[in-house]
Amino acid sequence: MPPILFYFDFSSPYGYLASLRIDEIAGRHQRDVEWKPILLGPIFKTSGSSPLTSQPLKGRYALHDFVRSARWNAAPFHMPNAFPIATHQAARAYYWLHDTDPDKAKRLAKRLFEAYFTNGKDISSAEAVIAEARSLDAKAESLGAALTDPAIKERLKAEVENAISLGVCGSPYIIVDGEPFWGADRLDQVEAWIRTGGW
């Protein structure tokens, strides 16, 4: 079976919450998940949208719902002081590591999410990303050079453009055998679709 595609931005609270469950859901049905970090900035530009917290009325609700949704999922959560943040360094690091060690790349993604949404660390800088990678023994010195490599920049750009071509409009965005689901609140539907093949 093809992998389930899990698109997310490292600055997305709902992406973080989905990251805590998606592998478990897929594993119950012997399916693999391909994690694919993206950048919401270009997606918002394409869709004419903006971060939830910057939108009138929706912003205050979103801040309340982030915390409530974390409680519902029994997930550790601390709203970062710096929000939203640029996540291109984190996404580039993921793809660079993924090409040589996909499992370690996923572990790095989880560490970055935890650092940001549990410990309140600003993970926007290369230094912050490298520090998290170093804790995984992920060749931090090589990663530092890779983050400025034009090839890895183009790789991330291509991933974002491909996501947009598939209709990815937010984070998280999950595609199961061609069927798209937008939002952490769609995870039960995701599992039902995996289990039944659709309805």
N, C-alpha and C positions, 0 to 999 in steps of 0.2 A: 504494500500500500504506500502511496506517496506520503511524505511527511505533512503534518498539519503546520501551516505557516502562521507564525505569531509575530505580528508587527507591533512595535512599541517605541516610544520615545523615553529616554531615561529620566526626563523631567515630568513624566505623566504619573500622577498618583494612581489613576485607574490602571495604567500599564503595570505599575508596581504590584497592585493587588492581584491582577491577572497572572503575573509572573509566579506568584506563590502557589497557584493552583493548576496551571495549564499542563505541566508535565505529569502531575498526578492523575488528572482527568484522562489524558491520552494513554497513560500507562495502564489504566484499568481496562483498556480495550486494545492493548498491544499495538499502539500507534506511537510513532516518534513525532517530536516537535522540532521544527527548525526555527530558531529564534532569529529575528531580523530587525535590529534596531534601525530606526529612521529618524528624520528630523521633521518636527511638526511645522517649522517655519515655512518651508517651501509648500507644504500641503495647505497651510492656512492661506498662503498667497494664491494658490490655485483655486481654492474653494471660496475665497473671500471671507474667511472666518478669522478668529483671533483666539488667544488663550481664554479659557472659560473665566478665569478670575479677573480678566480685564473687561468683561462684558457687563453692561448695566443689568441689574436684577439677578442675572445668572451667577455673577461673581460671588455674591454673598452666599447664595444657596450652595454653590460648588464647594466653598470652603467648609461649610457645615457638613455637606454630604461626604467629603473626603474622609472626615473623622468618623462619621457614622458608619460608612461602608467598611472602614477598617475594623471597627468594633464588630460589625456583623460577620466579618470574616475571621474574627479572633486574630487579627494581624497586628503586629507591632507597628506603630505609626507615629511619626512626629512631623508636623508640617514645617518644612524648612523655612528659615528666615529669608533666604535668597530663593525666590520663586517667581516665575519660572527661570531656568538657567539655560545657557547654551550647552548642547550635549554632543557637539560634533567630535570633540576629543574622545569621549567615551565610546561613541559609535565607531570611530576609526580604530580605536584600540581593539574593540570586539572583533571587527572584521580581519584585522591583521593577525590576531591570535587564532581566530577561527580557521584560517587557511592551513595552520600547522597542527592545531590541537583544539578541535571543536568542543570537547568536554571542558577543557580549561577555560575556553572563551565563555561558555555558559556560566561557569563558576565565577568568572570575573563580572559578568553582567549581574549576577545575583549579589555579589559583594558591592557593586556600585549602587544598585538599588537600595541595599541595606544601609550603606554609608549615608545616602542622601535622605531617605525617608524614615530611617530609624534613628540614626545618629546625628542628623542635621548637618552633615558635612557638605560643603559646596564642592561638587565634583566636576565643575566646568573647566578647570584648568588642566593642562597636560600634567603638571606636577601631581595634582590630586589623583588623577587616573593612574599614573605610574606608581604612586604609593600603594594603591590597592592592588595593582598587578604584582608589585614586588612581594606582597604578602602571600601570593600564590606561586612564587618562584617562577614568574613568567618572563624572564629575560628583560628586566626593566630597562636596561641600557639600550638594547636593540629596539624596544618599543618606543623609547624617547625619540630615536632617529626616525622610526617609521611614521610617527604622527605628523611629521612635516614632509613626508615623501609624497610627491605629486601623484604617484600611482595609487596610494591608499586614499587620497582625497578624491580621486576620480572614481575609485571603487564605491565609496560612500555615496557620491553624487549619482552614480548609476543605480545603486540600490534604491535611493529615494525616487528617482525617475521611474524605475520599474514599479515601485509600490503605487505611485500615482496612476500609472497606466492600468493597474489592476483595480483601481477604485478605492485604494486605502485613503480614508478621510479623517482618521483620528487614531487615538491610542487608548486601549489596545484595539487591534483589528486582526481578526483571526479568520483564516480561510481553511475550510475543511472540504477537500475534494471539490473545489470550485465554488463552494457556498460561503459567502462572507458574513461575518458577525462583527458588529462594532460595539465595543463597550464591555467592561468587566461584568456588567449585569446580564450579559448574554451567555455566561459560561455554562449555565444549566442547559440552555438550548444547544450550545456547542456539544456538550456531552450526549444529549439526546440524538443529535444529528449523527455523531460518530456511531452511536449504538444502533440506530435504526436505518441509517443510510438516507434519511430525509423524510419529509412528509409533504 
